[in-house]
């Protein structure tokens, strides 16, 4: 099962979409855009999980596909 993450960048000026524990794949200015993209990728690669983190890098939501 692949794991996807939406995480803030170092300065919380934008948001990354990461696959597993690799380097970030995409960078977005808006968290909602990052979530939308990660959600699409996770759904296309079932079974998968999407973890959405807040600015403190705490998981605030987990989605399973």
C-alpha positions as CSV (number, residue, x, y, z in Angstrom):
1,X,0.0,0.0,0.0
2,X,1.4,3.3,-1.1
3,X,1.4,6.2,1.4
4,X,1.1,9.8,0.2
5,X,1.6,12.9,2.4
6,X,0.7,16.6,2.1
7,X,3.3,18.4,4.2
8,X,4.3,22.1,4.7
9,X,7.6,23.3,3.3
10,X,10.3,24.5,5.7
11,X,8.9,28.0,6.1
12,X,5.2,27.0,5.7
13,X,5.0,29.2,2.6
14,X,3.8,26.3,0.5
15,X,2.8,22.6,0.6
16,X,4.5,19.5,-0.8
17,X,3.0,16.3,-2.0
18,X,5.2,13.4,-1.1
19,X,5.1,9.7,-2.1
20,X,6.2,7.3,0.7
21,X,9.4,8.7,2.3
22,X,11.0,10.0,-0.9
23,X,11.8,13.6,-1.9
24,X,8.7,15.8,-2.5
25,X,7.1,15.3,-5.8
26,X,5.2,18.6,-6.3
27,X,5.0,22.0,-4.6
28,X,1.9,24.1,-4.2
29,X,1.3,27.5,-2.8
30,X,-2.2,26.6,-1.4
31,X,-2.8,23.6,0.9
32,X,-6.1,22.9,-0.8
33,X,-4.4,22.5,-4.2
34,X,-1.9,20.1,-2.7
35,X,-4.6,18.0,-1.1
36,X,-6.6,17.9,-4.3
37,X,-3.6,16.7,-6.3
38,X,-2.5,14.1,-3.7
39,X,-6.1,12.9,-3.4
40,X,-6.3,12.3,-7.1
41,X,-2.9,10.4,-7.2
42,X,-3.9,8.3,-4.2
43,X,-7.2,7.3,-5.7
44,X,-5.5,6.3,-9.0
45,X,-3.1,4.1,-7.1
46,X,-5.4,2.1,-4.8
47,X,-4.9,0.6,-2.3
48,X,-3.3,3.7,-0.7
49,X,-3.4,6.1,2.2
50,X,-3.2,9.9,2.2
51,X,-1.9,11.7,5.3
52,X,-2.6,15.4,5.6
53,X,-0.4,17.3,8.0
54,X,-0.7,20.8,9.5
55,X,1.9,23.5,9.8
56,X,3.3,21.8,12.9
57,X,3.8,18.6,10.9
58,X,1.1,16.8,12.9
59,X,-1.3,14.4,11.0
60,X,-4.8,16.1,11.0
61,X,-6.5,13.7,8.5
62,X,-6.0,10.3,7.1
63,X,-7.8,9.0,4.0
64,X,-7.9,5.4,2.8
65,X,-8.5,4.4,-0.8
